[in-house]
Amino acid sequence: MSSASARLLKIFEGHRLTPTQRRIAHCMVRQAGDAPFLSSVELAELAGVSQPSVTRFAVALGFDGYPALRRHLRESAPEAGTGTAAAGGQDTEPDLYNAYQQAVHAEIDNLRHLAALLADPAPVERAGRLLAASPTLPVLGLRAASAQARGFAYFAAKVHPDVRLLDEGGSMLTDRIDGCVRAGAEVLLCFALPRHPKEVAAALAHARDAGLRIVTVADSAFAPVAHPDDLLLPAAVGTGLVFDTACAPMLLGRVLLEAMCDGLPEAQARLEEFDTGAAERGLFLE
């Protein structure tokens, strides 16, 4: 990766940026040599966003405004001269990876981190036992986390007798949680991913008040939905693209399914029953 691109990425690290702000960041990385010399209007045009979005982007990075960000870039790379434009529009040091490859490598790092966390399987095994023992199992996931919740619920329903997917917010969400409690639920599984909807925090608070234990798969142990009484299992999301990538949370969900199956004596029999029925109905292409 070029030194100019690396300096920019260092500035962006550790900041939770919106999709629009990530678009600006990606544009700056692509134009790394010229970035310190672009006006906010020029950067906005290159990124396809509004000029106020560029200002908000700079503030999100901790600067007073875009001029302060640009000044910082110039001061941190005095050898850059007039940017890549002075070098015929080409950065003299080619990138090792393009933006797409960088995103994949970042996800590989997230998976390695998850593997390291699973060296101690006790938290996942404990969570699996809790989920298996709950007569009714509500699975909550809103907005970005809805895909993770739906995927877990789809497979869990093959081995658990009563799985209830809660992937829609609104005024009826608390009613559905109450219905799960009346049906015998003891635990609620939540997938909580950025950007964290306020409704998730409110739903979890209601579930706790209703007496449910909470198991949460979140992007960080310090996620805004974290609660000291909950069992939180962290799995980082990738932030290298305009929208988050959630390979590690998805894999952690599958690991949690495995742990839950270990706590369900009838899990294997249920799977074999499903396979038999699926074969009789010709559900799948062979």
ABEGO torsion letter per residue (X at the ends): XBAAAAAAAAAABGBBBBAAAAAAAAAAAAAAAAAAABBAAAAAAAAGBBAAAAAAAAAAAGBAEAAAAAAAAAAABAAAEAEAAAAGGBBABBBABBAAAAAAAAAAAAAAAAAAAAABAAAAAAAAAAAAABABBBBBBBEAAAAAAAAAAAAAAAABABBBBBABBEAAAAAAAAAAAAAGBABBBBBBBOBBBAAAAAAAAAAAAAGBBBBBBBABAABAABBAABBBBBBBBBAABABBBAAAAAAAAAAAAAAAAAABAAAAAAAAAAAAAAAAAGABBX
